[in-house]
Amino acid sequence: MAKKKKNKKKAMQVWKLYQVSGGKAERKNKFCSKCGSGVFLAKHKDRETCGKCGFTSFNK
């Protein structure tokens, strides 16, 4: 039997979720209202989505 190839996972780029200004780190994305702090909403063209619970808020 042939050996299976392992897929390499891409490292999460946490530094893209924060912006440093005046010595303080500010969050760029919103937190999920269901999961609480620490879980960011992903920004899409027409919506913001939580990757953990699936919560979606649509933008107009």
ROPAFI-736050 format. One record per residue (C-alpha): residue number from 1; residue in one letter; x, y, z. Coordinates in nm, 3 decimals. Example, Ala and Ser with C-alpha at 12.3 -4.5 7.8 and 13.67 -1.06 7.14 Angstrom:
! ROPAFI-736050
<i=1; aa=A; u=1.230; v=-0.450; w=0.780>
<i=2; aa=S; u=1.367; v=-0.106; w=0.714>
This chain:
! ROPAFI-736050
<i=1; aa=M; u=0.000; v=0.000; w=0.000>
<i=2; aa=A; u=0.109; v=0.352; w=-0.070>
<i=3; aa=K; u=0.183; v=0.583; w=0.218>
<i=4; aa=K; u=-0.060; v=0.867; w=0.281>
<i=5; aa=K; u=0.066; v=1.222; w=0.240>
<i=6; aa=K; u=0.030; v=1.449; w=0.540>
<i=7; aa=N; u=-0.127; v=1.788; w=0.477>
<i=8; aa=K; u=0.062; v=2.071; w=0.643>
<i=9; aa=K; u=-0.157; v=2.310; w=0.837>
<i=10; aa=K; u=-0.112; v=2.679; w=0.776>
<i=11; aa=A; u=-0.022; v=2.867; w=1.094>
<i=12; aa=M; u=-0.285; v=3.112; w=1.220>
<i=13; aa=Q; u=-0.168; v=3.469; w=1.164>
<i=14; aa=V; u=-0.278; v=3.622; w=1.493>
<i=15; aa=W; u=-0.079; v=3.941; w=1.443>
<i=16; aa=K; u=-0.320; v=4.043; w=1.163>
<i=17; aa=L; u=-0.609; v=4.062; w=1.412>
<i=18; aa=Y; u=-0.449; v=4.338; w=1.622>
<i=19; aa=Q; u=-0.316; v=4.689; w=1.558>
<i=20; aa=V; u=-0.067; v=4.860; w=1.788>
<i=21; aa=S; u=-0.116; v=5.232; w=1.844>
<i=22; aa=G; u=0.022; v=5.440; w=2.127>
<i=23; aa=G; u=0.163; v=5.141; w=2.313>
<i=24; aa=K; u=-0.175; v=4.962; w=2.326>
<i=25; aa=A; u=-0.298; v=4.672; w=2.115>
<i=26; aa=E; u=-0.640; v=4.731; w=1.958>
<i=27; aa=R; u=-0.855; v=4.459; w=1.804>
<i=28; aa=K; u=-0.946; v=4.496; w=1.436>
<i=29; aa=N; u=-1.232; v=4.243; w=1.426>
<i=30; aa=K; u=-1.536; v=4.210; w=1.651>
<i=31; aa=F; u=-1.588; v=3.930; w=1.902>
<i=32; aa=C; u=-1.864; v=3.671; w=1.864>
<i=33; aa=S; u=-2.171; v=3.761; w=2.071>
<i=34; aa=K; u=-2.249; v=3.394; w=2.146>
<i=35; aa=C; u=-1.897; v=3.258; w=2.216>
<i=36; aa=G; u=-1.775; v=3.565; w=2.405>
<i=37; aa=S; u=-1.436; v=3.731; w=2.413>
<i=38; aa=G; u=-1.144; v=3.557; w=2.249>
<i=39; aa=V; u=-1.335; v=3.432; w=1.942>
<i=40; aa=F; u=-1.317; v=3.670; w=1.647>
<i=41; aa=L; u=-1.569; v=3.713; w=1.367>
<i=42; aa=A; u=-1.430; v=3.662; w=1.016>
<i=43; aa=K; u=-1.497; v=3.952; w=0.778>
<i=44; aa=H; u=-1.650; v=3.865; w=0.442>
<i=45; aa=K; u=-1.786; v=4.087; w=0.166>
<i=46; aa=D; u=-2.146; v=4.094; w=0.293>
<i=47; aa=R; u=-2.130; v=3.933; w=0.639>
<i=48; aa=E; u=-1.929; v=3.857; w=0.954>
<i=49; aa=T; u=-1.909; v=3.491; w=1.061>
<i=50; aa=C; u=-1.792; v=3.300; w=1.368>
<i=51; aa=G; u=-1.582; v=2.995; w=1.282>
<i=52; aa=K; u=-1.653; v=2.824; w=1.613>
<i=53; aa=C; u=-2.033; v=2.833; w=1.650>
<i=54; aa=G; u=-2.142; v=2.946; w=1.301>
<i=55; aa=F; u=-2.306; v=3.273; w=1.413>
<i=56; aa=T; u=-2.350; v=3.510; w=1.117>
<i=57; aa=S; u=-2.438; v=3.880; w=1.107>
<i=58; aa=F; u=-2.518; v=4.030; w=0.769>
<i=59; aa=N; u=-2.410; v=4.381; w=0.663>
<i=60; aa=K; u=-2.625; v=4.608; w=0.452>
